[in-house]
């Protein structure tokens, strides 16, 4: 799962909820506060266009209402996340960033403006810009775990594993029941090849909140890095029980099952070594060769004797007696 997928839905609604809870009618402007609260309700129902209208009305009633700008910016960002492939997406993004900048201008000591803009930078994979905003937010309010968590996302994007692990650890120290922080730290540990630590964090995340994506990540760690196919298969199967249409997990399950079958297959029977064929120079062959040689020598000797005897007879017969 990409960082953008992590942040494009749940985190947006979460930030709207927090801002709505903090939003109070500015002094002398109860009308603006009412529109902010109404906008938050609509945003929570994912009626972002209607929410934007309410936030805009609040801004018109009180142009110094930083919360209205922040909430309108998050609503624009939600639409941008939904319409990334449409021609209007760039306008939604620009509108969101302009609202966050305005909120920071109005309330430079409020960490939320930096957090919301930093989150948007993370979603755009502009990690250096995100780190600047999120570090500023942590400086302004160290107890706000949202900014520290998002900074961890940026550090993951930059491959700064040690700092990311430290930030997620800081989040967990403040909130030991943060399932996502455990999952993200588990991913960091896996990237550092600390596989047992990764499994422990995935275990804790699932204990707090059973999530098919986390089951799939733990299964992948078991299969790919630890070759523990039995546990990996169990995690993949649990993922598919929750989300039967997860094609990637279906493929990974098939691979793990094949790997386990190959691991458990009996070893092939040893092939008997071929019997060596005797060479030419065996004792028997040598003996036969010697006999043949002796016979040939004998034949040649006999023939030579006969030829010599014939010539002597012819010579003696030709003499004058």
Secondary structure, DSSP 8 states (H G I E B T S, - for coil): --HHHHIIIIIHHHHHHHHHHH----TT-HHHHHHHHHHHHHHHTT-HHHHHHHHHHHHHH-TT-HHHHHHHHHHHHHHHHHTTTSTTHHHHHHHHHHHHHHHHHH-TT-HHHHHHHHHHHHHTT-HHHHHHHHHHHHHH-TT-HHHHHHHHHHHHHTT-HHHHHHHHHHHHHH-TT-HHHHHHHHHHHHHTT-HHHHHHHHHHHHHHS--HHHHHHHHHIIIIIS--HHHHHHHHHHHHHH-TT-HHHHHHHHHHHHHHHHHHS--------------S--HHHHHHHHHHHHHHHHHHHHHHHHHHHHHHHHHHHTS--
